[in-house]
Amino acid sequence: MDNPIFTHRSIRKYKGEAIPSEVLRRVLEAGTRASNTGNMQVYSIIVTTDPALKEELSPAHFNQPMVRQAPALLTFCADIHRFSLWCEQRGARPEYDNFLWYVNAAIDAMLAAQNVMLEAEANGLGICVLGTTTYMADKITETLKLPRGVIPVTSIVMGYPDEAPPLTDRLPLEAVVHADTYHDYTPERIDALWAEREASEETKNLLAINDLTNLARIFTEKRYPGRDNIAFSKAYFETLKRQGFWND
């Protein structure tokens, strides 16, 4: 079997077939084997399979059809709540209600998510990461009844694939790997690193559809424009504070 790291594809169409409970458990156990801060496991995974609840969560994920279609929707959360309760019940004083511990818990959640995705694909499942999670964290927090000290970080849909899309291109290794120290990018190096992607047929089609002159403008004007970045950033920060990760 091919190593799933090198054959990963984002799957957006799923069969109606349920995930066997033993497969789902193994996938989730793989998540718990991820490295984490101080072996504290300051994260939680909400597994949503109920169709009505997926329907309720769908608007928070911009009504992408795969949210309803996939048999499982997993929401990975930074969670200082559980560990803090344990400390308090043992007469210890937890002081994790701050931004540092949001970062620690978010890293834990993402490491667990990566393990889950790898094990899912190794078991023939498909997955797709939902970037909408941080955009609509307030709605997801409300729907999933997350207590103070818990906030969504990322979500994935999971199920048996009903499509086989091609591999997505990546920048060359030299674009992201630096030897010994960070080596800044010259204009010539930037041109070279993006040359293949900018010349691809996919890029040409995107430019024609969007009536734009280059790929960078698709990102800055269509996919992630500044007005949205600011609005979603403010909304997530307000949720972060309400959920108890900003004690100054």
N, C-alpha and C positions, 0 to 999 in steps of 0.2 A: 504493500500500500504506500502511496506517495505520502511524504511528510506533509501534514495539513498546513504547516506554517507556509510552505511554498506553493500551496494550491488554494489558498484562501480566496473565496469570492463572497461578495455581499449578495445574499439571496433575498429577493423581495417577493417571490411567489412560492406558495407552499401547498402541499397536498393536505387533504383533510385528515390524514392519518394522525392519531394521537401518539405522543411519545410514551413508550412503555415506562412504567414507574421505576423499574430497575435501571433503565438507561438514564432517566432523569436524575435519579439519586446518585449514580456514579458521576455524572457530569457535575452535579452540585458538590459532591465530595471532593472532586478535583479542584473546585474553586476554593474550598477551605484549606487545601494544602499549599496555597500560595504563600509566599513570604509576606510578613506583615510587621507592623511596628511593635516591637517588644513582646511579640506573641500575645498581643492584646486583642487582635481581630476586631478592630473598631470599624466594622462595616456590617451591613445586613443585606440580604438578597430577598426581595419580594417576588415570589413566583405567582403570576396571575394566569390562570387557565379558564376561569369562569367567563363565558362569552359576554354576559351582561356587564361585568366589570371591565373587560377589554373594550367594550362599546363605550363605557363611561370615560375610559382613559384615552380613547381615540382622538378627541379634539385636542388634547394636550400634546399629541404627536402629529398635529396638523392633518388629521384624518387620513394618514397614509394607509392604504388598504391592507398592507401586510400586518398591521397591528391587530386587526380583526381576524385576518385569515390564518396567521400562524397559531399553532396550538398553545404556545407558551410565550408570555411576555415577562421578561425578568428585569426588575428594577434594582440596580445596585446603589446602595446608600452609604454615605458616611454616617457612622453611628457611634457617638460617644455616650449615648443614653444607657445602654446595657452595662457597659463597663463602670460607669459612674454609679449606677444602682448597686452593683456588687461591692464597690468600694464603700459606699455609705452603709450597707448592711453589715460590713465588717469593721465599722468604726473608723475607716480611713476617710480622708478628705480629698475628693476628686476636684481638680482644677483644670478641666479640659474644655471649658466653655470659651474658647478663644480661637483665633484664626490659625495659629500654629497647628492646633489639633484638628481643625477642619482639613488642613493640607495633609496631615498624617493619615487621617481617616479616608480622605479622597484617594490617596495613593493606595491604601489597603484595598479599597473597593475596586479600583481599576486593576490591580494585580489579580484579585479574585476573578474579576470579569474576564481577563485574558486567559486564565486557566480554564474557566468554564467554556469559553469559545473554542479553545484548542481541543478539549476533550469532546465537546459536542461534535466538532468536525471529524474527529477520529472515530466517532461512532456513527458516521453517515448522516448526521444532522447538518442543516444549514443555519446560518445566523446572519443577522444584520444589526449593526450598532445604530441606535437612534440618537442623533445629535440634538434632537428636540428636547431632551430631558432637562437640560439646564435652562433652556428658553422658558419652559412652562413649569418650573419646579414648584411654584406655589399651588397650581392646580393639581399636580401629581401628589404633593404633600397632603392636600386636603382629601383627595380621593382615596389614597392608601392609608389614611388615618395615621400619619407619621407623627410621633410625639416630639416634643422639644428635645433637641440633641440628635435628631435624625434628619438628613436632607438628601434628596436624590442627586446622584452624580452622573450615572449613565444608565441606559437601558438597552437590552437586545431582544429581538424577536428570534424564536427558535422553532424549528420543525423540519420535516422532511422536504427537501427541495422539489419544486415543480418547474425548475428552469436550470439551465447550465450556462450562465453568462461567461464571457471571456474574462481572463485575468485582467485586473486593472493595472495600468502602467504605474511605475514608480520612478522617482528621480534616481539617477545613478548613485551608487554607494558613496562616491566621492563628494556628493552634495551634502551628506549629513554626518560623515565621519571625519573627525579632525585628529591629527596626530599630535600628541603631547599637550598642545594648547590650542585655543580657538584661533583659526586662521580666517580673517575676514575676507569678504568676497569682492573682487574687482568687477567692474562692468563686463569685462571680457569673460570672466569665469561664470557670471550669472547667465550670460548669453549661451555659453557652452552647455551648462547644466540643464537648461530648459529647452535646448534646441530640438531634441527628438520629440518631446511632448508638443511643442508649438507647431511642429511640422506634421503631426499626425492627422489622419482623416477625421478622427473624432473631434479634434480641435477645429478643423475647417468646417465641419458641420455645425458645431456650436456657434462659431462666429457668424455663419450664415443665418442660423435661426434667430440669433439675438441681435443681428445687424450691428456688430461691434468689430473693432479693428484688431484687437489682440486678446489673448486668453486672460491676462491679468485684469482687464476691465470686466470680464465676466464675473470674476471673484469679487471685485470691489464695487461693482454696480448692480449685479444681479443676485449673486449667491449670499454674500455677506456685506451688504452696504453699511456705511457708518451709522445711519439712523437706527437700523435694527440692532447693531452691536451695542450702541449706547442704551437703548431701551431694554434689551434683554439683560444687559449687564446690571443695570439699576434694579431690575425686577429680581434677579438672582441674589444680589447683595441684600436686598430687603428681606428676602426669604431666609438668607443666611443668618441675619440678625434675629429675626423672629424665632428661628429654630435653635438659637442659643449658641452660636459659634462666634460671637463678637462681643466679648466682655472686655471693655477697655477702662 
